[in-house]
Amino acid sequence: MKVDITKEDFGTLCVCAIRYCFGRQSYMPSLVQGICGAYLKELSDKDIIVMVEDCEFQERMQLYGDKVIDKPGWLAWRDKVLAEKKRRRLK
């Protein structure tokens, strides 16, 4: 099945999906991180910046979920998004 969607709308969906997954203690964060991560290069600069800021907020507020089970995956996701931000030379 093929779904037509604009790049802007896809980026918005990715941001929303990641936000939905913060604090969830289930398989969903790794699933969504995997899907969104496969398309990081396609997302807008704004989407990347928002994802980095969201990760920083979650870490500051200690909302990543379980420190042993959930946090390592979120830190890996943060590092992946930060690497994309750095690759693009975004501030």
C-alpha positions in Angstrom: 0.0 0.0 0.0 1.3 3.5 -0.8 0.2 6.6 1.0 0.8 10.0 -0.4 1.9 12.5 2.2 3.9 15.7 2.0 7.4 15.8 3.5 6.2 18.4 5.9 3.3 16.3 7.1 5.6 13.2 7.4 8.0 15.2 9.6 5.2 16.4 11.8 4.0 12.8 12.2 7.5 11.7 13.2 7.7 14.5 15.8 4.3 13.5 17.2 5.1 9.8 17.2 8.3 10.4 19.1 6.6 12.7 21.6 3.9 10.0 22.1 6.5 7.5 23.0 8.3 9.5 25.7 7.8 7.8 29.1 6.1 4.7 27.6 7.5 1.5 29.0 6.7 -0.7 26.0 8.0 -1.8 22.6 6.6 1.4 21.0 9.6 3.7 21.6 12.1 1.4 19.9 9.6 0.7 17.0 9.0 4.4 16.4 12.7 5.3 16.8 13.5 2.7 14.2 11.0 4.0 11.7 11.8 7.7 12.2 15.5 7.0 12.4 15.4 5.5 8.9 14.2 8.8 7.5 16.1 11.3 9.6 17.9 12.6 6.4 14.5 13.3 4.9 13.2 15.4 7.8 13.4 19.2 7.8 15.9 21.1 9.9 13.0 22.3 12.0 11.9 18.7 12.8 15.5 17.7 13.8 15.8 20.7 16.0 12.5 20.0 17.7 13.4 16.4 18.3 16.7 17.4 19.9 15.0 20.0 22.1 12.3 17.4 23.1 15.0 14.9 24.1 16.8 17.5 26.1 13.6 18.4 27.9 12.8 14.8 28.7 16.3 14.3 30.1 16.1 17.5 32.2 12.7 16.5 33.6 13.8 12.8 34.0 10.9 11.6 31.9 12.6 8.9 29.8 10.9 6.1 31.8 12.8 3.4 33.6 16.4 4.2 34.0 17.6 0.7 33.1 15.1 -0.3 30.5 14.0 2.8 28.7 16.6 5.5 29.2 19.5 3.8 27.3 17.3 3.6 24.2 16.3 7.3 24.5 19.9 8.3 25.0 20.9 6.4 21.8 18.0 8.1 20.0 19.1 11.5 21.2 22.7 10.8 20.0 21.4 9.8 16.6 19.3 13.0 16.2 22.2 15.1 17.6 24.5 13.5 15.0 22.1 14.5 12.2 21.9 18.0 13.6 25.7 18.2 13.7 25.9 16.7 10.1 23.7 19.5 8.9 25.6 22.1 11.0 22.4 23.3 12.7 22.6 25.5 15.8 
